Amino acid sequence: MEPAFFVGNGTNFGRFKANLSWLATGFAGKMGDGMEIEKTILGQESFAPILTAVAETEWDVDTSLDQETEDEQESLARVIIHNDDVTPMDFVVIILQRIFQLSPLEAEHVMVTAHFNGQALVAMLPLSEAKTRVGKAHFAAQLEGYPLMFTIELV
């Protein structure tokens, strides 16, 4: 015996065998105000609407666009790395990769530029992001006992 289900809103209006073919073809009703849809079962109108969909759509709000707009409105800042004679080059490259998310090649290029020129541009970031990343880099360098120095310049 096939499974059966009851039709109605908590009231037993009748018992029918589970036949889901109506999902593809058995809709009869109106689409519009209230988007009420009534189903025809086995060629006969049901006593009560089986499926009622009310067009009270709750929209998923995408805040990523708002965040991008806030970042665009926030002033940009240059993050500059300064050379020192103590901090190992490998440590500098690791900091540039992990905190400033540079590729290995970009991190090495920035490190070598700072080594030979005394300083180098690391990234152009929104001011709040620049402060956060520079703070993390200074903290990591202090934990290891290195005098690694980054500065922030407003654009």
HUBEL-V893356 format. One record per residue. N is the residue number from 0. PSI is psi in whole degrees, -180 to 180 (* if undefined). OMEGA is omega in whole degrees, -180 to 180 (* if undefined). D_CENTER is the distance of its C-alpha to the mean C-alpha in whole Angstrom. Layout:
BEGIN
N,PSI,OMEGA,D_CENTER + N,PSI,OMEGA,D_CENTER
END
This chain:
BEGIN
0,132,-180,48 + 1,152,178,45 + 2,149,-180,42 + 3,160,177,43 + 4,160,180,41 + 5,145,-177,42 + 6,139,176,41 + 7,174,-180,41 + 8,74,180,39 + 9,-7,-180,40 + 10,142,-180,44 + 11,100,177,45 + 12,-8,-179,46 + 13,165,-179,47 + 14,130,-178,46 + 15,153,175,45 + 16,149,-180,44 + 17,103,178,41 + 18,108,-175,40 + 19,12,180,37 + 20,-21,179,38 + 21,-20,179,38 + 22,-35,-178,34 + 23,-32,-169,35 + 24,-17,-168,38 + 25,14,179,39 + 26,132,172,38 + 27,134,-178,40 + 28,-160,-177,39 + 29,148,176,38 + 30,126,-179,34 + 31,-128,-179,34 + 32,115,178,35 + 33,-11,-179,33 + 34,52,180,32 + 35,134,-180,35 + 36,127,176,35 + 37,147,-176,38 + 38,141,174,39 + 39,126,-180,43 + 40,122,177,44 + 41,41,176,46 + 42,-1,180,48 + 43,145,177,48 + 44,140,178,46 + 45,163,-179,45 + 46,-30,-179,46 + 47,154,177,43 + 48,130,180,39 + 49,-44,-176,37 + 50,120,177,34 + 51,122,178,33 + 52,119,-180,30 + 53,135,-175,29 + 54,51,174,27 + 55,77,-176,26 + 56,130,172,22 + 57,121,-176,19 + 58,136,172,17 + 59,121,-178,13 + 60,122,180,12 + 61,106,-177,9 + 62,-4,-179,9 + 63,-35,178,7 + 64,-39,177,10 + 65,-42,180,12 + 66,-42,179,11 + 67,-40,179,12 + 68,-42,178,15 + 69,-42,179,16 + 70,-39,180,15 + 71,-36,-179,18 + 72,-29,180,20 + 73,141,-177,20 + 74,144,179,23 + 75,154,180,22 + 76,146,174,24 + 77,134,173,26 + 78,122,-177,25 + 79,134,174,29 + 80,141,-180,30 + 81,143,180,34 + 82,146,169,36 + 83,165,-175,38 + 84,5,-174,41 + 85,-44,-173,39 + 86,125,180,36 + 87,145,-179,36 + 88,-39,-180,34 + 89,-40,179,32 + 90,-42,179,31 + 91,-45,180,30 + 92,-42,180,28 + 93,-44,179,26 + 94,-44,-180,25 + 95,-35,179,24 + 96,-49,-172,22 + 97,-39,-176,20 + 98,-42,-178,20 + 99,0,174,19 + 100,43,173,18 + 101,153,175,21 + 102,163,179,22 + 103,-41,-180,25 + 104,-43,178,27 + 105,-43,-179,26 + 106,-43,179,26 + 107,-39,178,30 + 108,-45,179,31 + 109,-42,-180,29 + 110,-45,-179,31 + 111,-40,177,34 + 112,-45,178,34 + 113,-37,-179,34 + 114,-43,-176,37 + 115,-30,-177,39 + 116,-8,180,39 + 117,-26,176,38 + 118,163,180,34 + 119,150,176,31 + 120,126,179,28 + 121,-51,-176,25 + 122,159,170,22 + 123,117,-175,22 + 124,159,169,19 + 125,147,-173,19 + 126,-45,-178,21 + 127,-40,179,19 + 128,-40,178,17 + 129,-45,179,21 + 130,-42,-179,22 + 131,-49,-177,20 + 132,-40,178,20 + 133,-40,177,24 + 134,-43,178,24 + 135,-41,-179,23 + 136,-44,178,25 + 137,-40,179,28 + 138,-46,-180,27 + 139,-40,-180,27 + 140,-41,179,30 + 141,-38,178,32 + 142,-35,-179,32 + 143,-6,178,33 + 144,24,-179,36 + 145,146,180,35 + 146,34,-178,36 + 147,133,-174,33 + 148,128,172,32 + 149,146,173,29 + 150,160,-180,30 + 151,129,177,27 + 152,129,176,29 + 153,143,-180,28 + 154,*,*,28
END
